């Protein structure tokens, strides 16, 4: 029986060294020394250099147990670049980069998202310094909804609003004066908030034109019926609008002047001839419908229905002159470890056609993940920010995921902390940092050159990045930026009492300077000062892994040879001891049977039998308590990402208990044949 356990031990050791399975337990969250923000930890299931296109990933994790919630930007390695430092921000949706008047803006919705599947909040537009330049709300005091915000090619803003209105619902067995959540979208002037176009679903759709959602059809004002559920709005070059709604099985093209329906695509009422045997028009709960290729193609995310369990992105060729449609490419949900987002309850999701021809698909509530496909539908890269067990729960989830180019130049200074011979530095939102330079000085503050004509001694150039204090601070070491927070090992010979760090861009130009911190180089904890940690030291040394495997093999061999060659000798020694000391007081006598070892062993089993009989246990009350083992993903612990503090977040999980696995077993009620014979 001992050999299988030894084999399992060796296999577990090897699995620990070379495991590629996903993390389990509560999803890890990154904490930092220099910042109070929380980083979203991602896990790369499949990677490919073709996905390294220099773009950043924009998402907004949310969920009851998600600590790192809010708008977030990740780099190509999955490391945090920026997230909001506000502690009061609510749920965030639709994080994206959009252009307005020639400038790039980071846009997102923030507010309350727990109002019957929609939200009430505000749309924010931040410039490249992360300073809010525009804050958009609905006209007439109405709150903006989270489902859509888009800056059109005309420089106007499109976004959704939900309002409660009275509608005749007798056609769906409701009251004559029923109540519905009316899906509304408006196009406004960003500068003046003037309404340029206003559209309501209740004015252009009958309640019988949609697939009837579950629930009572709006008998009271406090419980309105969500009959349409608008998700996305897109405007083409003609000034017309393409919309998608969850409670329809088709896309709708609207007249940009009257709001009337021009055509439908999909479902039983489709106005198009499907050249792909139904694959281009059989979909339901469509999301994120967008025009492409001079409005000759459309992308959308197809949730279909939970019964069909088909979850895919679509790229359709649409000929509006001949009213024909066909599938150009199909992007089916990527499966990992036997689980795919398509097997979960479907909601939300997005499809983005990238400039290099690839297509990015995210799964919304269906799965905390996104996949990048080739234009032919082959998955190249797949990334998760939640465990497979969380798929379909929305905890965590991101409404949409985008990849965009972005240049962040925060209007702040780098954050800098010292801990012994380690310095930690970060700069929330800075995308242009290539290297960090650690500098030291004998004085606490930089001395700027003053203007001799300035009798008041004012500093004519207060910019700390001007470089005029180079005669006071000297460079100690330079390191490459690694992740959101970079750890700098301070050389042992450093004797300057004051330190700071400077950020250099990829052309070695100074773009930021941290505060100056005191450094006590005389602190000695022993007779000889400890050496600072080596920069080349890996967190998971291959030598340690090899040593662990070798130790396991040696231990296995020792137990094997002991069992094979020494066990019989030990038994004979035990018999000799029994024969010599059998008459000592208190010595338990076992009679001279040839199965002496079985008899003594069975005596112990009989004692266990009596215990089991007293408690009337039949092994049915065995209780096994298993505890998941939360850990950071292998990708985050990779030496290539450098040394950094990453911890398991316990935020958002009040009352959770952490301890060791507990196994409770009662004595067995069974004994072998030899033991039962001796009972007689």
Buried (B, 14 or more C-beta within 10 A) or exposed (E): EEEEEBEEEBEEBBEEBEEEEBBEBBBBBBBBBBBEBBBBBBBBBBBEEEBEBEBBBBBBBBBEBBBBBBBBBBBEBBBBBBBBBEEEBBBBBBBBBBEBEEEBBBBBBBBEBEBBBBBBBBBBBBBBEBEEEBEBBBEEEBBBBBBBBBBBEEEBBBBBBBBBBBBEBEEBEBBEEBBBBBBBBBBBEBEEBEEBBBBBBBEBBEBEBBBEBEEEBBBEEEEBBBBBBBBBBBBBEEEBBBBBBBBBBBBBBBBBEEBEBBBBBBBEBBBBEBBBEEBBBBBBBBBBBBBBEEBEBBBBBBBBEBEEBBBBBBBBBBEBEEEBBBBBBBBBBBBBEEBBBBBBBBBBBBBBBBEEEBBBBBBBBBBBBBBBBBBEBEBBBBBBBBBBEBBBBBBBBBBBBBBBEBEBBBEBBBBBBBEEBBBBBBBBBBBBBBBBBBBBBEEEEBEBEEEEEEEEEEBEEEEBEBEBBEEBBEEBBBBEBBBBBBBBBBBEEBEBBBBBBBBBBEEEEBBBBBEBBEBEBEEEEEEEEEEBBEEEEBEEEEEEBEEBBEEBEEEBEEBEEEEEEEEEEEEEEEEEEBEEEEEEEEEEEEEEEEEBEBBEEBBEBBEBBEBBEEEEBEEEEEEEEEEEEBBBBBBBBBEEBBBBEBEBBBBBEEEEEEEEEEEEEBBBBEBEEBBEEBEE
